């Protein structure tokens, strides 16, 4: 009973706040209704709608109340809500670090003098200590800090950055991240890695890394910590060495200078736990009236989560946390789903196909909600004829520029979009069905998609994305345009034909030039690299890799997450033929893939 009260009372309060102007249950799409919806969803009361928070649940309850008021049927066995769990952060558990130098014991203090890496695995070990220079090993640059030393089951001490620390364009930068150095140390057999800030390039700073979840999984089977420099200095002094001179010598010679510490033992225990939270998708549907076509579903969707107080993904660089209201991103798209749902509900007797109206959370964390939805939906993806996504549709400019992605995913999209454009939008078409929004999850299931977007702006992912900056009249026009397109799709006898658009992966700043054509499943919480799909005609497709595969190794390198995969790619050139081991439906398979060029 308490749960029911929470669900029903909040929307009643909302209605009382927005009783002026158009009623929210007006079946037409209007700017005033949009303003009512967006003003609440993007209000300070909802604190930025971060996934898994009570404020996001308030937004979910609001959407549910609207769906119920429109007469939509709950999609999930009598419920509008679909819950899913996700990793929202990390916390410290049991950690310790002690160096035994001869008869002396040195124990840095947790958090102030050393900190586990947020991606560290949980290990406990007592072993010898080895200095592995910068911890870089890359045949492509003919550089190996691990050459000539045995680190198996030992603990390695490595410096941050690389031998060319004063070169902002150094090729070594690709191999210098905390994660990559940890993966290399694990590959060499080390049990743990201890990072230390050297004297260069910033000898006046000795800050520890921030213990903050980076949305990546742990680097398995190895512990990782970051320690203050003064403790490393004491260790070097015990060997009659100077840390500053050691670093300078390596950097000037571009030559590794690794060694084993004498008469030093390290006891280390790392404890990092993932924090799991619950979040929600909200969905309802209208059943079509045609005896055959009602078994086909058109999906209208948008994400309703945002960045909260800027915990992750924010471009705001101020000192004090601020609420990121996300009016355009994406209260605008959420309000669009509500308005279109309301209009179709008022005309449900005219529908031939069934229609699903869904709002996702977890989009800002990597399409978590939509990925979960397409893999756990009561309506099989094979019965979804189209997915229409709206993300950031509230800033139509004075040139009436409207961007549409996914135009190449069906043969008749361009003709439909152009013939429906009685609103005289300046349309910008993009063929690809993949992209940084929820339509990607559906395209990966071979569903034709369209994604409507008015473009980015200076308030994107910043606290200034507020409801007073929305072009409500412009969004009203966009939604009527989307409605017209959807109505034609609903009543047309022909189902849109799916087209897999040939595409090359986006380049990276890392400098690697090989092309495989895999599409990551960012929502997967598995050991390995989960693949949601492959690009048409790509080396991955030709080599037999399929959507749903979990990559376990690539070219002989163990793959435990997407980072390992990226690091493995860096060691290859176009034309290399590599063995790829995948887990497909519980069975390991060996495949050969000839790498392409970007």
Protein Blocks (a to p, Z undefined) as FASTA:
>chain_A
ZZmmmmmmmmmmmmmmmmghjdfklmbdcfklmmmmmmmmmgmklnooaghiaklmmmmm
mmmmmmmmnopacfbgoiabdcddddfbdcdfddcddddehjaccdddehjloccdfkbc
cdddddddddehjopacfklopafkgoiafehiacdddehifklmlmkbfklmmmcfklm
mmmmmmnopabdcddddfbfblkbccdcddddehiacdehiacddddfklmmmmmmmnop
afklmmmmmmmnopacddddehiacddddddddddddddddddddddfbfklmmpccddd
ddfbdehnopgopabfbfbdcddeklmlomkmmmmmmmmmmmmmmmmmmpmbdcddddde
hklnoommmmmmmmmcfbdfklpmbdcddehjllccfkopacdehklmpfklmmmmmmmm
mnopacdddfblbdcdfklmmmmnopacddddebdafkgopaklcfklpcfklmmmmmmm
mmmmmmmmmmpmbdcddddddddddddfkopabdfhpacdfkbccedjddfbdcehiakl
mnopaehiacfbgghiacfbfklmmmmmmmpcehiacdddddeehiacddddddddZZ
